[in-house]
Amino acid sequence: MTVAATATAQPRTRNRAATEERILAAVGQVLARDGFEAVGVNAIAREAGVDKVLIYRYFGGLPELLQAWGRSGRFWPRVADLLGDDPQALLARPLAERYARFFAHFVDELRARPLTVEILAAELSHRNELTAILEAEREAWGDEATRVLGGPEFAARPFLNGVTLLLVAGVQYLVLRSRRIRVFGGVDLQSDAGWAALKASIAELARTLFPPSR
């Protein structure tokens, strides 16, 4: 490839990447403002300020775009995001500590994502093809999280999958409840102190589930 061709290719690559970012951002903006019923290729293209042809060219269509948005970390925190700034250091720690810190980061990420909380609330009453796509992305996330958190330990003790599922669901429910109420079960869900207490409870549970001898 000549120097001129390389120079031409690089701006095109950057322009495509920037356009894809605008389109992905527009998905969240349309969802936040208008809800699932308004999500469509035309609405997203208008929001992003692009020709809808680019959505088909870059993503393949609306389902594929939703899948890309779900995987991007804008909606649901990626497993890698929950491992902190030094994933390798965390993965080298005892399982109880990995488990507790993973959930602490999960709590913090959900609390910092008001759009995600609104979508979770909407899913309870409106299920359609688009919500099903996001559900599938979360299922894949759960499989990856299980591998990262426990791997062989979870395989040897299957009940741990159920315990982890209940904790993931419980965190989601309490974050949802915090939209409308302050106190649940004596815990202030709208304060950092309340959530710190819940994270401490999960850490204590982790030490019980994964004692050092294991």
TORPA-4810 file (N, C-alpha, C, O; in nm, 3 decimals):
<nodes>
NODE_1_0.085_-0.120_0.000_0.000_0.000_0.000_0.088_0.123_0.000_0.185_0.130_0.076_M
NODE_2_0.056_0.221_-0.084_0.135_0.342_-0.092_0.111_0.430_0.029_0.016_0.409_0.104_T
NODE_3_0.198_0.530_0.046_0.182_0.625_0.157_0.051_0.699_0.146_-0.018_0.720_0.246_V
NODE_4_0.014_0.738_0.024_-0.111_0.812_0.003_-0.230_0.725_0.039_-0.325_0.773_0.102_A
NODE_5_-0.227_0.596_-0.002_-0.339_0.507_0.028_-0.350_0.484_0.178_-0.461_0.478_0.231_A
NODE_6_-0.235_0.471_0.247_-0.237_0.453_0.392_-0.296_0.574_0.461_-0.376_0.560_0.554_T
NODE_7_-0.259_0.692_0.417_-0.311_0.816_0.476_-0.461_0.827_0.457_-0.533_0.877_0.543_A
NODE_8_-0.509_0.779_0.341_-0.653_0.783_0.314_-0.727_0.683_0.401_-0.836_0.712_0.451_T
NODE_9_-0.668_0.564_0.419_-0.734_0.458_0.497_-0.748_0.496_0.643_-0.850_0.467_0.705_A
NODE_10_-0.647_0.561_0.699_-0.651_0.593_0.842_-0.765_0.689_0.878_-0.837_0.663_0.975_Q
NODE_11_-0.784_0.801_0.804_-0.899_0.888_0.835_-1.032_0.816_0.820_-1.125_0.838_0.898_P
NODE_12_-1.042_0.728_0.717_-1.168_0.655_0.700_-1.195_0.564_0.819_-1.309_0.555_0.866_R
NODE_13_-1.089_0.498_0.867_-1.105_0.411_0.983_-1.147_0.491_1.105_-1.235_0.449_1.181_T
NODE_14_-1.082_0.607_1.124_-1.118_0.692_1.238_-1.261_0.743_1.224_-1.335_0.746_1.322_R
NODE_15_-1.299_0.782_1.102_-1.435_0.833_1.081_-1.538_0.725_1.108_-1.643_0.752_1.166_N
NODE_16_-1.510_0.602_1.065_-1.604_0.494_1.091_-1.616_0.468_1.241_-1.726_0.453_1.293_R
NODE_17_-1.503_0.465_1.309_-1.506_0.440_1.454_-1.586_0.549_1.525_-1.664_0.519_1.615_A
NODE_18_-1.567_0.675_1.484_-1.640_0.785_1.546_-1.789_0.775_1.517_-1.872_0.802_1.604_A
NODE_19_-1.823_0.736_1.395_-1.965_0.721_1.358_-2.029_0.607_1.437_-2.142_0.621_1.485_T
NODE_20_-1.958_0.496_1.451_-2.011_0.385_1.529_-2.036_0.427_1.674_-2.136_0.389_1.735_E
NODE_21_-1.944_0.507_1.728_-1.961_0.556_1.866_-2.086_0.643_1.877_-2.161_0.633_1.974_E
NODE_22_-2.108_0.730_1.777_-2.227_0.815_1.779_-2.354_0.732_1.772_-2.452_0.761_1.840_R
NODE_23_-2.352_0.629_1.689_-2.470_0.544_1.675_-2.498_0.469_1.805_-2.612_0.462_1.850_I
NODE_24_-2.394_0.413_1.865_-2.413_0.341_1.992_-2.463_0.435_2.101_-2.549_0.398_2.180_L
NODE_25_-2.408_0.557_2.106_-2.455_0.654_2.205_-2.601_0.690_2.180_-2.677_0.711_2.275_A
NODE_26_-2.639_0.696_2.055_-2.778_0.732_2.021_-2.877_0.627_2.068_-2.990_0.660_2.104_A
NODE_27_-2.836_0.500_2.068_-2.924_0.394_2.118_-2.967_0.426_2.262_-3.086_0.423_2.294_V
NODE_28_-2.870_0.455_2.347_-2.901_0.488_2.485_-2.984_0.613_2.499_-3.073_0.620_2.585_G
NODE_29_-2.957_0.712_2.416_-3.031_0.838_2.424_-3.178_0.818_2.387_-3.267_0.873_2.452_Q
NODE_30_-3.203_0.740_2.283_-3.342_0.713_2.242_-3.413_0.631_2.350_-3.528_0.660_2.384_V
NODE_31_-3.346_0.529_2.402_-3.405_0.447_2.507_-3.439_0.532_2.630_-3.548_0.519_2.686_L
NODE_32_-3.346_0.617_2.671_-3.367_0.697_2.791_-3.482_0.795_2.775_-3.560_0.816_2.868_A
NODE_33_-3.493_0.853_2.659_-3.595_0.957_2.638_-3.731_0.900_2.600_-3.834_0.947_2.648_R
NODE_34_-3.732_0.796_2.514_-3.858_0.753_2.455_-3.899_0.610_2.488_-4.013_0.571_2.463_D
NODE_35_-3.807_0.530_2.544_-3.842_0.394_2.581_-3.825_0.295_2.467_-3.792_0.333_2.354_G
NODE_36_-3.848_0.167_2.499_-3.824_0.060_2.401_-3.913_0.072_2.278_-3.871_0.039_2.167_F
NODE_37_-4.034_0.120_2.296_-4.128_0.124_2.184_-4.079_0.216_2.072_-4.117_0.199_1.956_E
NODE_38_-3.995_0.312_2.107_-3.949_0.410_2.007_-3.818_0.369_1.941_-3.773_0.434_1.847_A
NODE_39_-3.756_0.262_1.989_-3.625_0.224_1.936_-3.641_0.161_1.798_-3.707_0.058_1.782_V
NODE_40_-3.580_0.222_1.701_-3.582_0.172_1.565_-3.467_0.232_1.488_-3.404_0.327_1.534_G
NODE_41_-3.440_0.180_1.372_-3.327_0.227_1.292_-3.343_0.375_1.258_-3.247_0.451_1.267_V
NODE_42_-3.464_0.416_1.220_-3.485_0.556_1.181_-3.462_0.650_1.299_-3.394_0.752_1.285_N
NODE_43_-3.518_0.616_1.414_-3.504_0.702_1.532_-3.358_0.713_1.575_-3.312_0.821_1.612_A
NODE_44_-3.287_0.602_1.572_-3.147_0.603_1.614_-3.062_0.681_1.514_-2.973_0.755_1.554_I
NODE_45_-3.090_0.664_1.386_-3.015_0.738_1.284_-3.036_0.888_1.300_-2.941_0.966_1.290_A
NODE_46_-3.161_0.928_1.324_-3.188_1.072_1.346_-3.112_1.123_1.468_-3.052_1.230_1.464_R
NODE_47_-3.115_1.046_1.575_-3.049_1.089_1.698_-2.898_1.102_1.677_-2.835_1.194_1.729_E
NODE_48_-2.841_1.009_1.600_-2.697_1.011_1.577_-2.656_1.110_1.469_-2.539_1.145_1.456_A
NODE_49_-2.756_1.156_1.390_-2.725_1.248_1.281_-2.654_1.180_1.166_-2.566_1.239_1.103_G
NODE_50_-2.693_1.055_1.137_-2.630_0.980_1.028_-2.739_0.922_0.938_-2.856_0.915_0.976_V
NODE_51_-2.698_0.880_0.820_-2.789_0.810_0.730_-2.812_0.670_0.785_-2.717_0.604_0.828_D
NODE_52_-2.935_0.624_0.783_-2.965_0.492_0.840_-2.893_0.380_0.766_-2.876_0.271_0.821_K
NODE_53_-2.852_0.406_0.643_-2.776_0.306_0.567_-2.650_0.265_0.644_-2.606_0.150_0.636_V
NODE_54_-2.591_0.361_0.718_-2.469_0.331_0.791_-2.493_0.231_0.903_-2.404_0.154_0.938_L
NODE_55_-2.613_0.233_0.962_-2.644_0.136_1.067_-2.642_-0.005_1.009_-2.587_-0.097_1.069_I
NODE_56_-2.702_-0.020_0.892_-2.701_-0.152_0.828_-2.560_-0.190_0.783_-2.520_-0.306_0.793_Y
NODE_57_-2.486_-0.091_0.734_-2.352_-0.121_0.684_-2.258_-0.159_0.797_-2.179_-0.253_0.785_R
NODE_58_-2.265_-0.085_0.908_-2.170_-0.108_1.017_-2.213_-0.217_1.114_-2.129_-0.286_1.172_Y
NODE_59_-2.344_-0.235_1.131_-2.391_-0.328_1.234_-2.473_-0.445_1.179_-2.480_-0.550_1.241_F
NODE_60_-2.535_-0.427_1.063_-2.615_-0.533_1.005_-2.764_-0.513_1.018_-2.841_-0.564_0.936_G
NODE_61_-2.807_-0.440_1.119_-2.949_-0.416_1.142_-2.974_-0.384_1.288_-2.880_-0.376_1.368_G
NODE_62_-3.101_-0.366_1.324_-3.134_-0.327_1.461_-3.097_-0.434_1.564_-3.039_-0.400_1.667_L
NODE_63_-3.128_-0.562_1.542_-3.090_-0.662_1.644_-2.940_-0.665_1.669_-2.896_-0.672_1.783_P
NODE_64_-2.862_-0.659_1.561_-2.717_-0.661_1.577_-2.667_-0.534_1.647_-2.572_-0.539_1.725_E
NODE_65_-2.732_-0.421_1.618_-2.695_-0.297_1.686_-2.723_-0.307_1.835_-2.641_-0.263_1.916_L
NODE_66_-2.838_-0.363_1.872_-2.869_-0.381_2.014_-2.770_-0.474_2.081_-2.731_-0.452_2.196_L
NODE_67_-2.729_-0.578_2.010_-2.629_-0.669_2.066_-2.497_-0.597_2.089_-2.433_-0.614_2.193_Q
NODE_68_-2.457_-0.516_1.992_-2.332_-0.440_2.006_-2.343_-0.342_2.121_-2.248_-0.324_2.198_A
NODE_69_-2.458_-0.278_2.135_-2.478_-0.183_2.246_-2.472_-0.256_2.380_-2.412_-0.208_2.475_W
NODE_70_-2.535_-0.374_2.386_-2.533_-0.451_2.510_-2.393_-0.494_2.548_-2.360_-0.499_2.667_G
NODE_71_-2.309_-0.525_2.450_-2.173_-0.571_2.477_-2.077_-0.456_2.503_-1.966_-0.478_2.553_R
NODE_72_-2.116_-0.334_2.469_-2.024_-0.221_2.473_-1.993_-0.172_2.613_-1.899_-0.094_2.632_S
NODE_73_-2.072_-0.216_2.712_-2.053_-0.167_2.848_-2.137_-0.045_2.880_-2.138_0.001_2.994_G
NODE_74_-2.208_0.008_2.780_-2.293_0.123_2.806_-2.416_0.085_2.887_-2.462_0.161_2.972_R
NODE_75_-2.468_-0.034_2.861_-2.587_-0.079_2.932_-2.550_-0.162_3.054_-2.593_-0.132_3.166_F
NODE_76_-2.472_-0.263_3.034_-2.439_-0.357_3.141_-2.289_-0.358_3.160_-2.215_-0.366_3.062_W
NODE_77_-2.241_-0.351_3.284_-2.095_-0.348_3.303_-2.030_-0.477_3.255_-2.076_-0.586_3.289_P
NODE_78_-1.926_-0.465_3.178_-1.854_-0.582_3.132_-1.781_-0.649_3.248_-1.744_-0.583_3.346_R
NODE_79_-1.762_-0.779_3.237_-1.693_-0.852_3.343_-1.556_-0.789_3.368_-1.514_-0.773_3.483_V
NODE_80_-1.487_-0.752_3.261_-1.355_-0.691_3.277_-1.362_-0.562_3.358_-1.269_-0.531_3.433_A
NODE_81_-1.472_-0.487_3.344_-1.488_-0.363_3.420_-1.503_-0.389_3.569_-1.469_-0.304_3.652_D
NODE_82_-1.554_-0.507_3.603_-1.579_-0.539_3.744_-1.458_-0.599_3.813_-1.462_-0.628_3.933_L
NODE_83_-1.350_-0.616_3.739_-1.228_-0.670_3.799_-1.136_-0.560_3.849_-1.029_-0.588_3.905_L
NODE_84_-1.175_-0.434_3.830_-1.096_-0.323_3.882_-0.983_-0.282_3.790_-0.975_-0.326_3.676_G
NODE_85_-0.895_-0.197_3.842_-0.788_-0.139_3.761_-0.677_-0.239_3.731_-0.604_-0.222_3.633_D
NODE_86_-0.664_-0.342_3.813_-0.558_-0.440_3.794_-0.620_-0.580_3.798_-0.612_-0.649_3.900_D
NODE_87_-0.682_-0.621_3.687_-0.753_-0.751_3.686_-0.666_-0.869_3.725_-0.709_-0.957_3.799_P
NODE_88_-0.543_-0.872_3.674_-0.456_-0.987_3.704_-0.426_-0.996_3.854_-0.421_-1.106_3.909_Q
NODE_89_-0.407_-0.882_3.918_-0.381_-0.884_4.062_-0.502_-0.936_4.138_-0.488_-1.012_4.234_A
NODE_90_-0.622_-0.896_4.095_-0.743_-0.943_4.163_-0.762_-1.092_4.142_-0.797_-1.164_4.236_L
NODE_91_-0.741_-1.140_4.019_-0.761_-1.281_3.990_-0.660_-1.369_4.063_-0.681_-1.489_4.078_L
NODE_92_-0.550_-1.309_4.108_-0.451_-1.386_4.184_-0.486_-1.395_4.332_-0.422_-1.469_4.406_A
NODE_93_-0.586_-1.320_4.375_-0.625_-1.318_4.516_-0.710_-1.440_4.549_-0.761_-1.505_4.458_R
NODE_94_-0.728_-1.471_4.679_-0.815_-1.583_4.717_-0.957_-1.563_4.664_-1.001_-1.451_4.642_P
NODE_95_-1.027_-1.675_4.642_-1.159_-1.670_4.581_-1.256_-1.583_4.660_-1.336_-1.510_4.600_L
NODE_96_-1.252_-1.589_4.792_-1.344_-1.510_4.873_-1.327_-1.361_4.845_-1.425_-1.287_4.837_A
NODE_97_-1.202_-1.318_4.831_-1.177_-1.176_4.804_-1.220_-1.140_4.664_-1.277_-1.033_4.643_E
NODE_98_-1.193_-1.226_4.566_-1.237_-1.200_4.429_-1.389_-1.184_4.424_-1.441_-1.092_4.362_R
NODE_99_-1.457_-1.274_4.490_-1.604_-1.276_4.491_-1.659_-1.147_4.551_-1.746_-1.082_4.493_Y
NODE_100_-1.606_-1.110_4.668_-1.655_-0.991_4.737_-1.628_-0.865_4.658_-1.715_-0.778_4.648_A
NODE_101_-1.509_-0.853_4.603_-1.475_-0.731_4.530_-1.550_-0.722_4.398_-1.588_-0.614_4.354_R
NODE_102_-1.573_-0.837_4.335_-1.653_-0.839_4.213_-1.791_-0.781_4.240_-1.840_-0.697_4.165_F
NODE_103_-1.856_-0.827_4.348_-1.990_-0.776_4.380_-1.987_-0.631_4.424_-2.081_-0.556_4.395_F
NODE_104_-1.882_-0.591_4.493_-1.872_-0.449_4.531_-1.867_-0.361_4.407_-1.933_-0.257_4.402_A
NODE_105_-1.789_-0.403_4.308_-1.782_-0.326_4.183_-1.915_-0.332_4.109_-1.956_-0.234_4.047_H
NODE_106_-1.983_-0.446_4.114_-2.113_-0.461_4.048_-2.214_-0.362_4.108_-2.287_-0.295_4.035_F
NODE_107_-2.217_-0.354_4.239_-2.306_-0.258_4.306_-2.276_-0.116_4.259_-2.366_-0.041_4.222_V
NODE_108_-2.148_-0.080_4.261_-2.110_0.057_4.224_-2.145_0.088_4.079_-2.192_0.198_4.049_D
NODE_109_-2.122_-0.009_3.989_-2.151_0.014_3.848_-2.300_0.033_3.824_-2.340_0.123_3.750_E
NODE_110_-2.383_-0.049_3.885_-2.528_-0.035_3.864_-2.579_0.097_3.922_-2.660_0.164_3.859_L
NODE_111_-2.531_0.133_4.038_-2.577_0.259_4.099_-2.535_0.380_4.015_-2.600_0.484_4.020_R
NODE_112_-2.429_0.364_3.938_-2.380_0.476_3.856_-2.444_0.480_3.718_-2.407_0.563_3.635_A
NODE_113_-2.541_0.389_3.691_-2.601_0.379_3.559_-2.753_0.399_3.567_-2.828_0.301_3.562_R
NODE_114_-2.799_0.523_3.579_-2.944_0.546_3.589_-3.021_0.497_3.467_-3.135_0.452_3.480_P
NODE_115_-2.960_0.504_3.348_-3.029_0.454_3.229_-3.051_0.304_3.240_-3.159_0.255_3.208_L
NODE_116_-2.950_0.231_3.285_-2.964_0.087_3.301_-3.076_0.055_3.399_-3.155_-0.036_3.375_T
NODE_117_-3.083_0.129_3.506_-3.188_0.104_3.606_-3.325_0.129_3.546_-3.419_0.053_3.571_V
NODE_118_-3.337_0.235_3.465_-3.466_0.262_3.401_-3.504_0.151_3.304_-3.621_0.113_3.295_E
NODE_119_-3.406_0.100_3.231_-3.434_-0.009_3.136_-3.474_-0.135_3.211_-3.568_-0.204_3.170_I
NODE_120_-3.406_-0.166_3.319_-3.442_-0.283_3.399_-3.585_-0.271_3.450_-3.659_-0.370_3.451_L
NODE_121_-3.624_-0.151_3.491_-3.761_-0.131_3.538_-3.861_-0.150_3.425_-3.967_-0.209_3.445_A
NODE_122_-3.827_-0.100_3.307_-3.918_-0.112_3.192_-3.933_-0.257_3.150_-4.041_-0.298_3.106_A
NODE_123_-3.827_-0.334_3.163_-3.832_-0.475_3.122_-3.932_-0.555_3.203_-3.985_-0.656_3.155_E
NODE_124_-3.959_-0.511_3.325_-4.052_-0.586_3.410_-4.194_-0.584_3.356_-4.272_-0.676_3.381_L
NODE_125_-4.227_-0.480_3.281_-4.364_-0.469_3.230_-4.374_-0.476_3.078_-4.483_-0.495_3.024_S
NODE_126_-4.262_-0.461_3.008_-4.264_-0.464_2.862_-4.154_-0.557_2.813_-4.035_-0.526_2.824_H
NODE_127_-4.195_-0.672_2.761_-4.096_-0.764_2.704_-4.120_-0.775_2.554_-4.232_-0.803_2.510_R
NODE_128_-4.016_-0.753_2.477_-4.027_-0.763_2.333_-3.895_-0.815_2.276_-3.808_-0.858_2.351_N
NODE_129_-3.882_-0.810_2.145_-3.761_-0.862_2.081_-3.637_-0.791_2.129_-3.531_-0.852_2.144_E
NODE_130_-3.648_-0.662_2.154_-3.531_-0.584_2.194_-3.489_-0.617_2.337_-3.370_-0.632_2.364_L
NODE_131_-3.586_-0.630_2.428_-3.550_-0.666_2.565_-3.492_-0.806_2.568_-3.403_-0.835_2.648_T
NODE_132_-3.541_-0.895_2.480_-3.489_-1.032_2.475_-3.341_-1.032_2.435_-3.264_-1.114_2.484_A
NODE_133_-3.303_-0.941_2.346_-3.163_-0.932_2.305_-3.075_-0.894_2.424_-2.969_-0.952_2.445_I
NODE_134_-3.121_-0.795_2.502_-3.043_-0.753_2.618_-3.040_-0.863_2.724_-2.939_-0.879_2.794_L
NODE_135_-3.149_-0.939_2.736_-3.150_-1.051_2.829_-3.044_-1.154_2.789_-2.973_-1.207_2.874_E
NODE_136_-3.035_-1.182_2.660_-2.937_-1.278_2.612_-2.795_-1.231_2.640_-2.708_-1.311_2.675_A
NODE_137_-2.771_-1.101_2.626_-2.639_-1.047_2.656_-2.606_-1.064_2.804_-2.492_-1.094_2.838_E
NODE_138_-2.705_-1.046_2.891_-2.681_-1.064_3.035_-2.657_-1.210_3.070_-2.579_-1.241_3.160_R
NODE_139_-2.723_-1.301_2.998_-2.699_-1.443_3.022_-2.554_-1.478_2.986_-2.487_-1.551_3.060_E
NODE_140_-2.507_-1.425_2.875_-2.368_-1.449_2.835_-2.274_-1.388_2.939_-2.170_-1.446_2.971_A
NODE_141_-2.310_-1.271_2.990_-2.231_-1.206_3.096_-2.224_-1.296_3.219_-2.118_-1.309_3.279_W
NODE_142_-2.336_-1.357_3.256_-2.338_-1.444_3.372_-2.247_-1.563_3.356_-2.178_-1.603_3.449_G
NODE_143_-2.246_-1.622_3.236_-2.157_-1.736_3.209_-2.011_-1.695_3.223_-1.930_-1.767_3.281_D
NODE_144_-1.978_-1.578_3.168_-1.840_-1.531_3.177_-1.802_-1.501_3.321_-1.692_-1.535_3.365_E
NODE_145_-1.893_-1.437_3.394_-1.865_-1.403_3.534_-1.841_-1.529_3.617_-1.752_-1.531_3.702_A
NODE_146_-1.919_-1.633_3.592_-1.902_-1.758_3.665_-1.765_-1.818_3.639_-1.698_-1.864_3.732_T
NODE_147_-1.722_-1.817_3.513_-1.589_-1.870_3.480_-1.480_-1.791_3.548_-1.384_-1.848_3.601_R
NODE_148_-1.494_-1.658_3.548_-1.390_-1.573_3.605_-1.388_-1.585_3.758_-1.281_-1.591_3.818_V
NODE_149_-1.505_-1.588_3.818_-1.513_-1.590_3.964_-1.468_-1.722_4.025_-1.386_-1.724_4.117_L
NODE_150_-1.523_-1.832_3.973_-1.500_-1.957_4.041_-1.441_-2.068_3.958_-1.354_-2.141_4.005_G
NODE_151_-1.487_-2.082_3.835_-1.437_-2.188_3.750_-1.458_-2.325_3.812_-1.572_-2.366_3.833_G
NODE_152_-1.351_-2.398_3.841_-1.363_-2.534_3.895_-1.439_-2.540_4.027_-1.510_-2.638_4.053_P
NODE_153_-1.425_-2.438_4.110_-1.495_-2.438_4.239_-1.646_-2.439_4.218_-1.719_-2.510_4.288_E
NODE_154_-1.694_-2.361_4.124_-1.837_-2.357_4.095_-1.884_-2.488_4.034_-1.995_-2.534_4.060_F
NODE_155_-1.799_-2.549_3.952_-1.835_-2.676_3.890_-1.846_-2.786_3.996_-1.932_-2.874_3.987_A
NODE_156_-1.758_-2.781_4.095_-1.758_-2.883_4.201_-1.870_-2.861_4.302_-1.913_-2.955_4.369_A
NODE_157_-1.917_-2.739_4.315_-2.021_-2.706_4.414_-2.133_-2.630_4.342_-2.140_-2.508_4.353_R
NODE_158_-2.220_-2.700_4.271_-2.321_-2.635_4.186_-2.413_-2.538_4.258_-2.465_-2.446_4.196_P
NODE_159_-2.433_-2.555_4.388_-2.522_-2.464_4.458_-2.470_-2.321_4.456_-2.547_-2.227_4.476_F
NODE_160_-2.339_-2.304_4.432_-2.282_-2.169_4.427_-2.341_-2.088_4.312_-2.352_-1.966_4.322_L
NODE_161_-2.378_-2.155_4.205_-2.443_-2.083_4.094_-2.573_-2.020_4.139_-2.604_-1.906_4.105_N
NODE_162_-2.651_-2.097_4.219_-2.777_-2.044_4.268_-2.757_-1.929_4.365_-2.829_-1.829_4.359_G
NODE_163_-2.659_-1.942_4.454_-2.630_-1.835_4.550_-2.589_-1.709_4.476_-2.635_-1.599_4.508_V
NODE_164_-2.502_-1.725_4.376_-2.456_-1.608_4.300_-2.570_-1.544_4.223_-2.580_-1.421_4.215_T
NODE_165_-2.657_-1.627_4.166_-2.773_-1.575_4.095_-2.862_-1.492_4.188_-2.909_-1.385_4.150_L
NODE_166_-2.884_-1.543_4.308_-2.967_-1.470_4.404_-2.903_-1.337_4.442_-2.973_-1.237_4.459_L
NODE_167_-2.772_-1.334_4.455_-2.705_-1.208_4.488_-2.713_-1.109_4.373_-2.739_-0.990_4.395_L
NODE_168_-2.690_-1.157_4.251_-2.700_-1.067_4.134_-2.842_-1.011_4.124_-2.860_-0.891_4.104_V
NODE_169_-2.942_-1.099_4.138_-3.081_-1.054_4.130_-3.115_-0.961_4.246_-3.186_-0.862_4.228_A
NODE_170_-3.063_-0.992_4.365_-3.091_-0.908_4.481_-3.035_-0.768_4.466_-3.101_-0.671_4.502_G
NODE_171_-2.913_-0.758_4.414_-2.854_-0.626_4.392_-2.939_-0.547_4.293_-2.967_-0.429_4.315_V
NODE_172_-2.979_-0.613_4.184_-3.063_-0.544_4.085_-3.193_-0.496_4.147_-3.235_-0.381_4.127_Q
NODE_173_-3.257_-0.582_4.223_-3.386_-0.546_4.283_-3.370_-0.426_4.378_-3.450_-0.333_4.375_Y
NODE_174_-3.268_-0.430_4.462_-3.252_-0.321_4.558_-3.216_-0.190_4.489_-3.259_-0.084_4.533_L
NODE_175_-3.137_-0.198_4.381_-3.108_-0.076_4.305_-3.236_-0.021_4.243_-3.258_0.100_4.242_V
NODE_176_-3.321_-0.111_4.192_-3.449_-0.068_4.138_-3.536_-0.005_4.245_-3.598_0.099_4.222_L
NODE_177_-3.542_-0.067_4.362_-3.625_-0.013_4.471_-3.576_0.124_4.515_-3.655_0.208_4.559_R
NODE_178_-3.446_0.147_4.503_-3.391_0.275_4.549_-3.439_0.391_4.463_-3.422_0.507_4.501_S
NODE_179_-3.498_0.363_4.347_-3.555_0.469_4.264_-3.675_0.534_4.332_-3.703_0.652_4.309_R
NODE_180_-3.747_0.457_4.414_-3.874_0.505_4.468_-3.876_0.515_4.620_-3.950_0.596_4.676_R
NODE_181_-3.796_0.433_4.688_-3.799_0.436_4.834_-3.658_0.452_4.888_-3.561_0.419_4.821_I
NODE_182_-3.647_0.504_5.008_-3.515_0.524_5.069_-3.474_0.404_5.152_-3.360_0.358_5.142_R
NODE_183_-3.563_0.352_5.234_-3.526_0.247_5.329_-3.594_0.117_5.292_-3.714_0.114_5.266_V
NODE_184_-3.517_0.010_5.290_-3.570_-0.124_5.266_-3.501_-0.219_5.363_-3.378_-0.232_5.363_F
NODE_185_-3.581_-0.285_5.446_-3.524_-0.376_5.545_-3.430_-0.308_5.642_-3.335_-0.369_5.692_G
NODE_186_-3.456_-0.181_5.669_-3.372_-0.107_5.761_-3.246_-0.049_5.700_-3.167_0.016_5.770_G
NODE_187_-3.225_-0.072_5.570_-3.104_-0.022_5.502_-3.140_0.099_5.418_-3.237_0.096_5.342_V
NODE_188_-3.062_0.205_5.431_-3.083_0.326_5.352_-3.024_0.302_5.213_-2.902_0.307_5.195_D
NODE_189_-3.111_0.277_5.115_-3.067_0.244_4.980_-3.022_0.365_4.901_-2.968_0.351_4.791_L
NODE_190_-3.043_0.483_4.953_-3.003_0.603_4.881_-2.877_0.666_4.940_-2.843_0.780_4.908_Q
NODE_191_-2.809_0.590_5.025_-2.685_0.641_5.085_-2.570_0.546_5.057_-2.589_0.425_5.045_S
NODE_192_-2.451_0.601_5.048_-2.332_0.518_5.031_-2.312_0.427_5.151_-2.266_0.314_5.138_D
NODE_193_-2.347_0.478_5.269_-2.329_0.398_5.391_-2.417_0.274_5.389_-2.373_0.166_5.429_A
NODE_194_-2.540_0.288_5.341_-2.629_0.173_5.333_-2.574_0.066_5.241_-2.576_-0.053_5.274_G
NODE_195_-2.524_0.108_5.125_-2.469_0.011_5.030_-2.337_-0.045_5.078_-2.304_-0.160_5.048_W
NODE_196_-2.260_0.033_5.152_-2.135_-0.019_5.210_-2.165_-0.133_5.307_-2.092_-0.231_5.313_A
NODE_197_-2.274_-0.118_5.383_-2.313_-0.225_5.475_-2.351_-0.351_5.399_-2.318_-0.462_5.441_A
NODE_198_-2.421_-0.335_5.288_-2.460_-0.452_5.208_-2.337_-0.518_5.146_-2.328_-0.641_5.142_L
NODE_199_-2.243_-0.438_5.098_-2.121_-0.495_5.042_-2.040_-0.569_5.148_-1.979_-0.672_5.120_K
NODE_200_-2.041_-0.516_5.271_-1.972_-0.584_5.380_-2.038_-0.718_5.411_-1.970_-0.815_5.445_A
NODE_201_-2.172_-0.724_5.399_-2.243_-0.850_5.422_-2.206_-0.953_5.316_-2.188_-1.071_5.347_S
NODE_202_-2.194_-0.908_5.191_-2.154_-1.000_5.084_-2.012_-1.050_5.108_-1.983_-1.167_5.085_I
NODE_203_-1.924_-0.962_5.155_-1.786_-1.003_5.182_-1.782_-1.108_5.293_-1.704_-1.203_5.285_A
NODE_204_-1.865_-1.091_5.395_-1.870_-1.188_5.504_-1.925_-1.321_5.453_-1.875_-1.427_5.491_E
NODE_205_-2.026_-1.316_5.368_-2.079_-1.438_5.309_-1.972_-1.508_5.225_-1.961_-1.630_5.228_L
NODE_206_-1.895_-1.430_5.151_-1.790_-1.488_5.067_-1.687_-1.562_5.152_-1.640_-1.669_5.113_A
NODE_207_-1.652_-1.506_5.266_-1.555_-1.573_5.353_-1.611_-1.704_5.408_-1.536_-1.799_5.432_R
NODE_208_-1.744_-1.709_5.427_-1.807_-1.832_5.473_-1.813_-1.936_5.362_-1.788_-2.054_5.384_T
NODE_209_-1.847_-1.890_5.241_-1.858_-1.982_5.128_-1.723_-2.036_5.083_-1.712_-2.151_5.040_L
NODE_210_-1.620_-1.952_5.094_-1.487_-1.988_5.041_-1.381_-1.972_5.148_-1.298_-1.881_5.139_F
NODE_211_-1.381_-2.057_5.249_-1.279_-2.047_5.355_-1.140_-2.074_5.298_-1.127_-2.141_5.196_P
NODE_212_-1.037_-2.024_5.364_-0.900_-2.039_5.312_-0.860_-2.183_5.286_-0.780_-2.209_5.196_P
NODE_213_-0.912_-2.276_5.362_-0.874_-2.416_5.345_-0.915_-2.473_5.210_-0.859_-2.573_5.165_S
NODE_214_-1.014_-2.407_5.145_-1.057_-2.454_5.014_-0.967_-2.399_4.906_-0.987_-2.428_4.788_R
</nodes>
